[in-house]
Amino acid sequence: MAVTIERRSSVKAASSMLKRELNAEQVHTLHTLERFGWELKFIRRSESGGKLAVLFDPDARRYAVLGEDGELDENPVFHQFR
């Protein structure tokens, strides 16, 4: 008997855990973008100590950064927040 692992449930759990780290402005923008297929991939801290959410648009196959103010930067400079 083969055991099948449901991978989608773990992705949802990971995403919901990440969402808990976002502030109200980021959550509001994220909910809007999720309607268009955007996904929350990971969170990084900026040089100033704030949290930056990295989102992915699977349609355009590109990443963007969601700032603490809820604004989406579609042309981020990723090396600035390593």
C-alpha positions in Angstrom: 0.0 0.0 0.0 1.5 3.4 -1.1 1.3 6.3 1.3 0.4 9.6 -0.3 1.4 12.8 1.3 -0.8 15.8 0.8 1.6 18.6 0.0 -0.9 21.3 -0.4 -1.9 21.3 3.3 1.7 21.9 4.4 2.0 24.8 2.0 -1.1 26.4 3.5 0.1 25.9 7.0 3.4 27.4 6.2 1.8 30.4 4.5 -0.6 31.0 7.5 2.4 30.9 9.9 4.2 33.5 7.8 1.1 35.7 7.6 1.1 36.0 11.4 4.4 37.9 11.2 2.9 40.6 8.9 1.4 43.9 10.1 -2.1 45.0 9.3 -1.1 47.0 6.2 0.8 44.1 4.7 -2.0 41.6 5.4 -4.5 43.9 3.7 -2.4 44.2 0.6 -1.6 40.5 0.6 -5.3 39.5 0.7 -5.9 41.7 -2.3 -3.0 40.3 -4.3 -3.9 36.7 -3.4 -7.1 37.2 -5.4 -4.9 37.6 -8.4 -2.8 34.6 -7.7 0.1 36.1 -5.8 1.7 33.9 -3.1 3.6 34.8 0.1 7.0 32.9 -0.2 9.1 34.1 2.7 9.8 37.1 5.1 13.1 38.8 5.5 14.2 41.6 7.8 15.3 44.9 6.3 18.5 46.7 7.3 16.3 48.9 9.5 14.9 45.9 11.3 11.5 45.9 9.6 9.9 42.9 8.0 9.7 42.6 4.2 7.4 40.0 2.7 8.6 38.4 -0.5 5.7 37.6 -2.8 5.6 35.6 -6.1 3.3 36.1 -9.1 3.1 32.8 -10.9 1.5 34.3 -14.0 4.4 36.6 -14.7 6.9 34.4 -12.9 8.4 37.3 -10.9 9.0 38.2 -7.3 8.1 41.4 -5.5 8.6 42.8 -2.0 5.7 43.9 0.2 7.0 46.7 2.4 5.9 47.5 6.0 3.6 50.3 4.7 1.7 47.8 2.5 3.2 49.0 -0.7 4.3 46.5 -3.3 7.8 47.0 -4.9 7.7 45.1 -8.1 11.3 45.9 -8.9 13.1 45.2 -5.7 16.9 45.2 -5.2 17.2 41.8 -3.3 20.8 42.2 -2.2 19.8 45.1 0.1 18.0 42.8 2.6 20.1 39.7 2.8 
